[in-house]
Amino acid sequence: MTTSSSRQFKNICALSGFHYGKYKEFVQAAVDLGRVIAERKLHLVYGGGDCGLSKFVSKAIFIRGNQVLGIIPQALKPLGCLSNPLIGEELDVSSIEERISEMLNHADAFIFLPGDL
């Protein structure tokens, strides 16, 4: 008798720091990551931001027709660091803590990308 303990991922959360700096290689790696995620028919959960590497991942996935969910704390909206218009669907939350909780609820796996805090 054989059993498989492998789990199929459906939703990936990509997280990155606020800035990706001057490294074009990081940007290309983020775009490539988005392409691979999309090719595998996976969905993306991300913070909805427009300043980190996750924006490149989200765009690469979204333009290939896959689902993208941006989880956005209301406090960040007036700061101008969110995609306008948002890529994919938007889930508004009341706090950073709720954002983290929702990311944990919606994602099967996490990928952390470089970036400054």
C-alpha positions in Angstrom: 0.0 0.0 0.0 1.4 3.4 -1.0 0.1 6.7 0.1 1.1 10.1 -1.2 1.6 12.8 1.3 2.4 15.4 -1.4 0.1 18.4 -1.4 -0.9 20.3 -4.4 -0.5 24.0 -4.1 -3.1 26.3 -5.7 -2.4 29.7 -4.1 1.1 31.1 -3.7 1.8 34.3 -1.7 4.7 36.4 -2.8 6.1 38.9 -0.3 8.9 41.4 -0.8 10.3 44.4 0.8 9.2 47.9 -0.1 12.1 48.7 -2.5 13.9 46.4 -4.9 16.8 48.8 -5.4 19.0 49.1 -8.4 19.3 45.4 -9.3 17.7 44.7 -12.6 18.4 41.0 -12.1 15.9 41.0 -9.2 13.2 42.5 -11.4 13.8 40.0 -14.1 13.8 37.1 -11.6 10.4 38.4 -10.3 9.0 38.5 -13.8 10.3 35.0 -14.5 8.8 33.7 -11.2 5.4 35.2 -12.2 5.7 33.5 -15.6 6.5 30.1 -14.0 3.6 30.4 -11.4 1.2 31.3 -14.3 2.4 28.4 -16.4 1.7 26.0 -13.5 -1.9 27.4 -13.3 -1.4 28.7 -9.8 -3.0 31.8 -8.3 -1.2 34.6 -6.5 -1.9 36.3 -3.2 0.1 39.5 -2.5 0.0 42.7 -0.6 -1.4 44.8 -3.4 1.6 47.1 -3.4 3.2 48.8 -6.3 6.7 49.4 -4.9 8.2 46.0 -4.3 9.2 43.0 -6.4 5.8 41.4 -5.9 4.2 43.9 -8.3 6.3 42.4 -11.1 5.3 38.9 -10.1 1.6 39.9 -9.9 1.7 41.6 -13.4 3.4 38.6 -15.0 0.7 36.3 -13.6 -2.3 38.5 -14.3 -1.4 39.2 -17.9 -1.4 35.4 -18.4 -4.9 35.1 -17.2 -4.4 33.7 -13.7 -6.1 34.9 -10.6 -4.4 37.6 -8.4 -5.6 38.7 -5.0 -4.2 41.8 -3.4 -4.8 42.1 0.3 -4.7 45.7 1.3 -4.8 47.4 4.8 -7.0 50.5 4.7 -4.2 52.5 6.4 -1.9 52.1 3.3 -4.4 53.4 0.8 -3.7 57.1 1.3 0.0 56.6 1.2 0.1 56.0 -2.6 2.0 52.8 -2.5 -0.7 50.6 -4.0 -1.2 49.6 -7.6 -3.6 52.0 -9.4 -5.6 50.3 -10.7 -5.0 47.2 -8.6 -3.9 44.1 -10.4 -6.6 41.5 -10.0 -9.0 41.3 -7.1 -8.8 43.4 -4.0 -9.5 42.4 -0.4 -9.6 45.4 2.0 -8.7 44.7 5.6 -8.6 46.9 8.6 -5.0 46.3 9.8 -1.6 44.9 9.0 -2.4 42.0 11.4 -5.5 41.2 9.6 -3.6 41.4 6.3 -1.2 38.7 7.6 -4.0 36.6 8.8 -5.8 36.8 5.5 -2.6 35.9 3.6 -2.2 32.9 5.8 -5.8 31.9 5.2 -5.6 32.3 1.4 -2.2 30.9 0.6 -0.9 27.3 0.5 2.8 28.4 0.3 4.9 31.6 0.6 7.8 32.9 -1.5 9.9 35.7 0.0 11.7 38.0 -2.4 14.5 40.5 -1.5 13.9 44.1 -0.8 14.4 46.8 1.8 11.9 47.2 4.6 
